[in-house]
Amino acid sequence: DTEVTQTPKHLVMGMTNKKSLKCEQHMGHRAMYWYKQKAKKPPELMFVYSYEKLSINESVPSRFSPECPNSSLLNLHLHALQPEDSALYLCASSQDGGPRLRLGNTIYFGEGSWLTVV
Amino acid sequence: AQTVTQSQPEMSVQEAETVTLSCTYDTSESDYYLFWYKQPPSRQMILVIRQEAYKQQNATENRFSVNFQKAAKSFSLKISDSQLGDAAMYFCAYVTGNQFYFGTGTSLTVIP
């Protein structure tokens, strides 16, 4: 089972709304990721959680707030977003959250959450 | 800085034919991994094939194979017997640590 599950699949929110994206994996992976992807562009890394601790924040604006309640769950809280934040948000996980990527440490992606900010 | 270059924004192939997607990367690391991911219109990123830099043998996965030239820092993907379901965006990725560096992607069209 190499499944990463994301909800909701589609989200439309106003600029004053507060919403959350959720991600879940049951592969025992210890690293989880949020990526943002615009149309016809590669995914851009936002955050990395390693062993439930935030290890990488790629200078993401504070209107995006990640949370890792446990090793299987990853949330992305959204508040006061801008229209340019509309994108596909991909969650991913990998087996090992260590400092070096070791053999077998493939990153598995979820189907993504389409976010539209109006 | 690590960079990944996919010089072909778009490619097309006739069904049942073979196509090669190119990827080059720049790194000073000796220990890394290379991946090809496929992203169909459903937008899920699906792992196609993986290559460890320390392995000289080219990875193969059914109809998909790579030509890994470490000295040239080249990592091309060959798709044999192309099928309609192969139509997708293909991203090459270079990985070191927990950082993925994606190329800009190649959009593959399969012509019936």
Interface residues (C-beta under 8 A of the other chain):
Chain A: A31 Q37 K40 K41 P42 P43 L45 V48 S50 S55 I56 L88 L90 A92 S94 G97 G98 P99 R100 L101 L103 N105 T106 I107 Y108 F109 G110 E111 G112 W114
Chain B: D31 Y32 Y33 F35 Y37 S42 R43 Q44 M45 I46 L47 R50 E52 M89 F91 V95 T96 G97 N98 Q99 F100 F102 G103 T104 G105 S107
